[in-house]
Amino acid sequence: MDTKQDFNINIDSTKYRGKYIALIDKKIVGSGKNAKLVLDNTRAKYPKKEIVLRKIPEEETLILVI
């Protein structure tokens, strides 16, 4: 398993604000307000795939790296 992965994706964040998204191969395959439900539903649909779960902030977030 490759532990170094790039999960930068371009999405319409307004559609997913405040929600969790499930990603497989950098594609959104599920979303919702409850992380466990999103993960469980995605695992049921794609049992053999590696799933990445991310939270989309409700507002724009500025991250400074020094």
C-alpha positions as CSV (number, residue, x, y, z in Angstrom):
1,M,0.0,0.0,0.0
2,D,1.3,3.4,-1.0
3,T,1.2,5.6,2.2
4,K,2.2,8.8,0.4
5,Q,-0.7,10.0,-1.6
6,D,-1.9,13.3,-3.0
7,F,-5.5,14.0,-2.3
8,N,-5.7,17.5,-3.8
9,I,-8.9,17.6,-5.8
10,N,-10.9,20.3,-7.4
11,I,-14.5,20.3,-6.2
12,D,-17.4,22.8,-5.9
13,S,-16.9,23.3,-2.1
14,T,-20.2,25.2,-1.8
15,K,-22.1,22.0,-2.6
16,Y,-20.3,20.1,0.2
17,R,-19.8,22.8,2.9
18,G,-20.0,21.3,6.3
19,K,-20.2,17.8,5.0
20,Y,-17.9,14.7,4.9
21,I,-17.0,13.4,1.5
22,A,-15.8,9.9,0.7
23,L,-13.1,9.7,-2.0
24,I,-12.0,6.8,-4.1
25,D,-9.3,7.4,-6.7
26,K,-9.8,11.2,-6.2
27,K,-13.5,10.9,-7.1
28,I,-16.3,11.8,-4.7
29,V,-18.4,8.7,-4.2
30,G,-20.4,9.7,-1.1
31,S,-21.2,12.7,1.1
32,G,-23.2,13.6,4.2
33,K,-23.2,15.2,7.6
34,N,-22.4,12.0,9.6
35,A,-18.9,10.7,9.0
36,K,-19.7,7.1,10.2
37,L,-22.7,6.9,7.9
38,V,-20.8,8.2,4.9
39,L,-18.0,5.7,5.5
40,D,-20.3,2.8,6.2
41,N,-22.4,3.4,3.1
42,T,-19.3,3.8,0.9
43,R,-17.8,0.6,2.3
44,A,-21.0,-1.2,1.5
45,K,-20.9,0.0,-2.1
46,Y,-17.1,-0.4,-2.6
47,P,-15.9,-3.1,-0.2
48,K,-12.5,-3.7,-1.8
49,K,-11.6,-0.1,-2.5
50,E,-9.4,2.2,-0.3
51,I,-11.6,5.1,0.9
52,V,-10.5,8.5,2.0
53,L,-12.8,10.5,4.2
54,R,-12.5,14.3,4.3
55,K,-14.4,17.1,6.0
56,I,-15.2,20.2,4.0
57,P,-15.2,23.3,6.2
58,E,-18.4,25.3,6.4
59,E,-16.6,28.5,5.5
60,E,-13.4,29.2,3.6
61,T,-10.4,28.5,5.7
62,L,-7.0,30.3,5.4
63,I,-4.1,28.0,6.2
64,L,-0.7,29.7,6.6
65,V,2.5,27.6,6.4
66,I,5.6,29.2,7.5
